[in-house]
Amino acid sequence: MLLWHTLATWFRRRYGRRVQKIPLDARACCPNRDGTLSRTGCTFCNADGSGSGLGVLTLAEQWARWRDKYVATDGDRLFMAYLQAFSNTYGPADRLRRLLDEVKRLPGCMGIAVGTRADCLDDGKLALLAGCGLPEIWLELGLQSASDATLARINRGHDAACVAAAVRRAAAFGLPVCLHLMAGLPGEDEQAFLASLDWALDLPVAGLKLHNTYVPRGTVLAAQYAAGRYRPLARDEYVDLICAALPRIPSRIVLHRLQGDPAPGELLAPGWAAEKRGIITDIRRALAARGLWQGCRADVPDARPAWYGG
């Protein structure tokens, strides 16, 4: 029994089939990496910009590699592209136009999710995304925290107001936005995370990704951790935090992710962050034991919606 509105549920209700996202590295850059804002990036960002590390291949080659792997185990699914690494709308609009044209030519591609930063969007780029012609389009924006003090602490390079403006502009273009929030950022506690969540829920967002902050090797955060200046959340702390967060989130909002997903070999700490299935199991059990579900303190107080599935 599922106790939250998963992305898989969203896809099955919409298309009647499983939809598999394929991560693609479009060799994007970031103003927080190329010297426009800084050269170090956010303190938690790894060298691949949270990408697959396959940027040496063309998009078509990456697509074929992943798609062949998935088809071998289950051919009855649809596929969409996820431009994941770095800031995929950064740079001139012509670059984005060419990128979208390339994605639309990928065999069997029915949608696109575009990961980027709020300060790398304007109306021209939003119009390109909204008009790209694919059936499924998501704009994924990193908020991380609604606290400007925290955003400065993690060297984010923009403030929360920038994100709010980008979400509202995207919504005006009819683009569904998935906001990313991180729990356990340096200097933040549960109250700070929940305040950021409440702030995000006041915006016209269609989806959320909730991440536990983990320490990737070779990052500024790794140096802070080694120096004893950062302590990641314990596993039970993160589970408790998610149990506090989900009841506040209306049932219509799609939860794309409930945990971080370290790339192989990058995780320095905490060790539990690598146990993806175990964390989800812990969250499910804790919610059930406490009689909680997504939206139970928002729009669905009486019972878990049956359409959550599971």
Backbone torsions as a table, in degrees:
resi	resn	phi	psi	omega
1	MET	NA	124.5	178.9
2	LEU	-87.9	141.3	-176.7
3	LEU	-114.6	11.3	174.5
4	TRP	-149.6	164.6	-175.4
5	HIS	-86.7	97.6	-175.6
6	THR	-83.2	161.6	174.9
7	LEU	-64.4	-35.8	177.4
8	ALA	-60.8	-40.5	177.2
9	THR	-63.0	-44.5	178.0
10	TRP	-55.6	-48.7	-177.8
11	PHE	-65.3	-43.6	-177.8
12	ARG	-66.1	-37.5	177.8
13	ARG	-68.9	-31.7	-176.0
14	ARG	-84.6	-39.3	-172.9
15	TYR	-119.6	-10.2	180.0
16	GLY	74.5	9.3	-178.4
17	ARG	-147.4	166.2	174.8
18	ARG	-72.6	139.4	174.5
19	VAL	-117.1	125.1	-178.5
20	GLN	-104.1	123.8	174.6
21	LYS	-83.4	132.8	178.5
22	ILE	-109.9	117.4	-179.3
23	PRO	-72.0	130.8	179.7
24	LEU	-126.3	137.2	176.5
25	ASP	-103.2	107.1	-176.9
26	ALA	-91.5	15.4	-179.8
27	ARG	55.5	41.5	176.1
28	ALA	-73.9	166.7	175.1
29	CYS	-118.6	-166.0	-176.9
30	CYS	-154.9	135.5	178.3
31	PRO	-64.7	-15.3	178.1
32	ASN	-91.0	5.7	-179.9
33	ARG	-124.1	-30.0	-171.3
34	ASP	-93.6	5.4	178.5
35	GLY	100.3	-10.1	177.7
36	THR	-62.5	-46.8	174.4
37	LEU	-107.8	-45.7	176.6
38	SER	-163.2	179.2	176.5
39	ARG	-116.2	-1.7	-176.9
40	THR	-98.1	-18.0	-177.1
41	GLY	75.0	-177.0	174.1
42	CYS	-64.3	151.5	-172.2
43	THR	-63.8	-21.7	-178.0
44	PHE	-98.8	-1.7	-171.0
45	CYS	-83.3	129.5	-180.0
46	ASN	-83.9	176.9	-174.1
47	ALA	-64.5	-24.9	-179.7
48	ASP	-93.7	5.7	-179.8
49	GLY	60.5	37.5	-177.9
50	SER	64.1	25.0	179.6
51	GLY	-95.0	-173.6	-175.5
52	SER	-84.0	-14.3	-175.6
53	GLY	80.7	9.4	-177.9
54	LEU	-102.7	21.1	-177.2
55	GLY	-64.5	-12.1	176.1
56	VAL	-72.4	-17.5	178.6
57	LEU	-94.9	157.1	173.1
58	THR	-69.5	163.7	177.3
59	LEU	-60.4	-39.3	179.3
60	ALA	-63.6	-38.7	178.9
61	GLU	-68.8	-42.5	177.1
62	GLN	-62.4	-44.6	-179.6
63	TRP	-58.7	-47.6	-178.1
64	ALA	-63.2	-40.0	-179.0
65	ARG	-62.2	-49.0	-178.9
66	TRP	-69.8	-43.8	-176.0
67	ARG	-64.2	-41.7	178.6
68	ASP	-61.5	-38.6	178.9
69	LYS	-62.2	-45.2	-177.7
70	TYR	-72.1	-41.1	-179.2
71	VAL	-62.2	-32.1	-179.2
72	ALA	-62.7	-27.6	-178.9
73	THR	-102.5	-25.2	-178.9
74	ASP	-163.0	102.5	-177.9
75	GLY	-83.2	-10.6	-176.5
76	ASP	-92.2	67.0	178.7
77	ARG	-151.3	161.6	174.2
78	LEU	-101.2	163.5	-176.1
79	PHE	-132.0	140.3	172.9
80	MET	-133.4	153.0	-178.1
81	ALA	-87.4	139.1	174.8
82	TYR	-120.4	103.9	175.6
83	LEU	-79.5	99.9	-163.8
84	GLN	-102.0	-44.5	-168.1
85	ALA	-76.1	134.0	175.6
86	PHE	59.4	-145.3	-170.3
87	SER	-116.8	98.8	-166.1
88	ASN	-77.6	-8.4	173.9
89	THR	-104.8	8.8	179.2
90	TYR	-74.4	140.7	179.7
91	GLY	103.8	-170.8	-176.4
92	PRO	-70.0	155.9	179.9
93	ALA	-61.7	-32.5	-179.9
94	ASP	-61.5	-34.8	177.2
95	ARG	-62.9	-45.5	179.6
96	LEU	-63.6	-40.0	179.5
97	ARG	-61.0	-45.7	179.3
98	ARG	-64.3	-38.2	-179.8
99	LEU	-64.4	-44.0	179.0
100	LEU	-64.7	-39.5	177.4
101	ASP	-62.3	-38.9	179.6
102	GLU	-66.7	-41.3	178.9
103	VAL	-64.1	-41.5	-178.6
104	LYS	-64.3	-21.8	179.1
105	ARG	-85.8	-7.5	179.8
106	LEU	-66.2	132.0	-174.7
107	PRO	-63.4	125.1	177.1
108	GLY	78.7	10.2	-178.5
109	CYS	-81.3	122.7	-178.2
110	MET	-112.6	3.2	-178.3
111	GLY	-170.9	175.0	-178.7
112	ILE	-149.0	139.5	169.0
113	ALA	-118.7	128.5	-173.5
114	VAL	-115.7	113.3	176.7
115	GLY	-85.8	131.2	-179.1
116	THR	-161.9	-174.7	177.8
117	ARG	-108.8	153.5	-179.8
118	ALA	-64.0	-30.3	-178.0
119	ASP	-85.0	8.8	177.5
120	CYS	-114.6	26.1	-178.4
121	LEU	-127.6	143.5	170.0
122	ASP	-143.0	176.7	-175.7
123	ASP	-62.7	-34.7	179.0
124	GLY	-63.3	-42.8	179.7
125	LYS	-71.4	-37.8	176.8
126	LEU	-63.5	-37.8	177.7
127	ALA	-65.3	-39.3	177.3
128	LEU	-61.4	-44.3	-180.0
129	LEU	-65.6	-46.8	-177.8
130	ALA	-64.2	-29.4	-176.6
131	GLY	-101.8	15.3	-174.0
132	CYS	-71.8	-17.0	172.6
133	GLY	89.8	0.6	177.3
134	LEU	-83.0	146.4	-177.0
135	PRO	-63.5	-35.1	-175.4
136	GLU	-121.1	122.5	-179.1
137	ILE	-135.0	128.6	173.3
138	TRP	-128.6	139.4	171.7
139	LEU	-106.3	119.2	-178.0
140	GLU	-105.6	118.1	-175.9
141	LEU	-117.6	131.3	174.0
142	GLY	-79.8	114.4	169.4
143	LEU	-96.3	-50.4	-179.5
144	GLN	72.0	-54.3	177.8
145	SER	-154.0	148.1	175.1
146	ALA	-90.4	1.3	178.4
147	SER	-89.3	119.5	178.9
148	ASP	-64.3	-31.3	177.9
149	ALA	-64.8	-41.8	177.6
150	THR	-66.9	-42.7	179.9
151	LEU	-59.8	-38.3	175.8
152	ALA	-68.3	-39.1	-178.6
153	ARG	-63.1	-34.9	-179.0
154	ILE	-96.1	9.5	176.9
155	ASN	59.7	44.8	-177.3
156	ARG	-69.7	-39.5	176.0
157	GLY	95.2	-1.0	172.7
158	HIS	-149.7	169.5	180.0
159	ASP	-104.6	176.4	-177.8
160	ALA	-67.4	-32.8	179.8
161	ALA	-60.8	-33.4	177.1
162	CYS	-61.9	-41.1	179.4
163	VAL	-67.8	-44.6	-179.8
164	ALA	-58.5	-43.5	179.8
165	ALA	-64.3	-40.5	-179.7
166	ALA	-66.3	-40.8	179.3
167	VAL	-62.7	-44.1	-178.9
168	ARG	-66.9	-38.7	177.9
169	ARG	-65.9	-42.4	179.3
170	ALA	-61.9	-43.3	179.3
171	ALA	-61.6	-36.0	178.5
172	ALA	-64.5	-26.6	176.5
173	PHE	-89.4	2.7	179.4
174	GLY	78.9	19.0	-178.8
175	LEU	-93.8	124.1	174.7
176	PRO	-72.2	131.9	-177.4
177	VAL	-109.4	132.7	170.4
178	CYS	-108.1	115.0	179.3
179	LEU	-91.9	140.4	177.9
180	HIS	-101.0	128.7	176.7
181	LEU	-123.8	139.5	-178.4
182	MET	-114.6	131.3	177.4
183	ALA	-98.8	140.8	178.1
184	GLY	84.6	22.4	176.1
185	LEU	-65.9	155.3	-179.8
186	PRO	-53.4	129.0	177.0
187	GLY	84.5	0.9	-177.6
188	GLU	-112.4	147.6	174.0
189	ASP	-117.4	-172.2	-178.7
190	GLU	-59.2	-41.4	-178.6
191	GLN	-61.3	-39.6	179.7
192	ALA	-66.1	-41.6	179.0
193	PHE	-63.9	-44.9	-179.1
194	LEU	-66.4	-31.9	175.4
195	ALA	-65.7	-39.5	176.4
196	SER	-65.5	-39.8	178.2
197	LEU	-61.8	-47.9	179.9
198	ASP	-60.8	-38.8	177.2
199	TRP	-61.2	-44.9	-179.5
200	ALA	-64.8	-36.7	-177.5
201	LEU	-70.2	-14.2	174.6
202	ASP	-81.6	-6.0	179.7
203	LEU	-98.9	161.2	178.6
204	PRO	-78.6	65.2	179.4
205	VAL	-94.1	146.7	178.0
206	ALA	-103.8	-20.5	-177.9
207	GLY	-148.6	162.8	177.1
208	LEU	-137.8	145.6	164.9
209	LYS	-117.7	122.6	177.6
210	LEU	-106.3	125.4	-175.4
211	HIS	-121.2	138.0	163.2
212	ASN	-79.0	137.1	177.9
213	THR	-76.2	119.7	174.3
214	TYR	-116.1	168.1	-173.8
215	VAL	-105.2	105.5	176.1
216	PRO	-81.2	145.3	177.9
217	ARG	-61.2	145.8	174.1
218	GLY	78.2	10.7	-178.9
219	THR	-103.5	167.3	173.9
220	VAL	-61.2	-37.7	178.8
221	LEU	-63.3	-34.5	177.3
222	ALA	-63.7	-39.3	177.7
223	ALA	-66.6	-38.9	177.9
224	GLN	-65.7	-40.3	178.0
225	TYR	-63.5	-45.1	-179.6
226	ALA	-62.8	-31.3	-179.6
227	ALA	-85.8	1.8	179.6
228	GLY	77.8	19.3	-177.1
229	ARG	-102.7	5.1	175.6
230	TYR	-147.3	134.3	175.2
231	ARG	-122.1	117.2	177.4
232	PRO	-69.2	159.2	177.7
233	LEU	-61.6	144.1	169.1
234	ALA	-74.7	159.2	-176.7
235	ARG	-57.4	-47.7	-178.1
236	ASP	-67.6	-30.4	176.4
237	GLU	-64.1	-42.1	-179.5
238	TYR	-67.4	-42.6	178.2
239	VAL	-60.1	-44.4	178.8
240	ASP	-61.4	-39.1	-178.8
241	LEU	-65.8	-42.5	178.5
242	ILE	-66.2	-36.6	176.6
243	CYS	-64.8	-28.1	175.5
244	ALA	-79.8	-29.5	-175.0
245	ALA	-81.4	-46.7	-171.0
246	LEU	-59.0	-40.7	179.8
247	PRO	-59.7	-23.9	-178.0
248	ARG	-80.9	-15.3	-170.6
249	ILE	-92.6	121.2	179.7
250	PRO	-57.4	149.4	-173.5
251	SER	-64.0	-23.4	-178.1
252	ARG	-70.3	-22.3	-175.2
253	ILE	-78.5	130.0	-177.7
254	VAL	-85.4	127.0	176.4
255	LEU	-93.6	102.9	-177.0
256	HIS	-73.7	-26.5	-177.7
257	ARG	-162.9	147.2	176.7
258	LEU	-120.7	7.5	178.6
259	GLN	-157.6	155.4	174.0
260	GLY	-69.1	162.4	-175.7
261	ASP	-136.3	82.8	-176.9
262	PRO	-60.9	142.3	174.4
263	ALA	-72.1	153.3	179.8
264	PRO	-55.2	127.7	175.9
265	GLY	86.4	-8.1	-175.7
266	GLU	-92.0	-19.3	-170.8
267	LEU	-74.9	124.3	173.1
268	LEU	-98.4	-44.2	-179.9
269	ALA	-166.8	155.7	-10.4
270	PRO	-80.5	154.3	-176.5
271	GLY	-59.7	-32.5	-176.8
272	TRP	-66.2	-18.2	-177.7
273	ALA	-64.3	-18.2	178.9
274	ALA	-83.2	-9.2	-174.7
275	GLU	-94.9	71.2	-172.2
276	LYS	-57.3	-53.1	-177.5
277	ARG	-66.2	-37.7	-180.0
278	GLY	-63.6	-38.2	179.9
279	ILE	-66.0	-45.4	179.3
280	ILE	-61.2	-40.7	177.3
281	THR	-62.1	-43.2	178.4
282	ASP	-60.5	-43.4	-179.5
283	ILE	-64.1	-44.8	-179.7
284	ARG	-61.3	-45.6	-179.0
285	ARG	-65.8	-40.1	-179.0
286	ALA	-67.2	-40.7	177.3
287	LEU	-61.9	-47.4	-178.4
288	ALA	-61.7	-42.6	-178.7
289	ALA	-64.4	-28.9	-177.7
290	ARG	-97.9	1.3	179.6
291	GLY	66.6	39.8	-175.8
292	LEU	-117.7	156.4	172.2
293	TRP	-156.6	165.5	177.7
294	GLN	-58.9	127.0	176.5
295	GLY	87.6	0.8	-176.0
296	CYS	-68.4	-17.6	173.8
297	ARG	-113.2	20.3	178.8
298	ALA	-126.9	-95.3	-172.3
299	ASP	-107.0	-9.9	-178.3
300	VAL	-130.2	68.9	-173.7
301	PRO	-75.9	-21.9	-169.6
302	ASP	-84.1	-36.5	-177.1
303	ALA	-163.4	155.5	174.2
304	ARG	-63.4	131.3	178.3
305	PRO	-61.9	131.9	-179.0
306	ALA	-63.0	-28.2	-177.8
307	TRP	-72.7	-7.8	170.9
308	TYR	-58.2	-29.4	176.5
309	GLY	83.2	-165.7	178.5
310	GLY	86.1	NA	NA
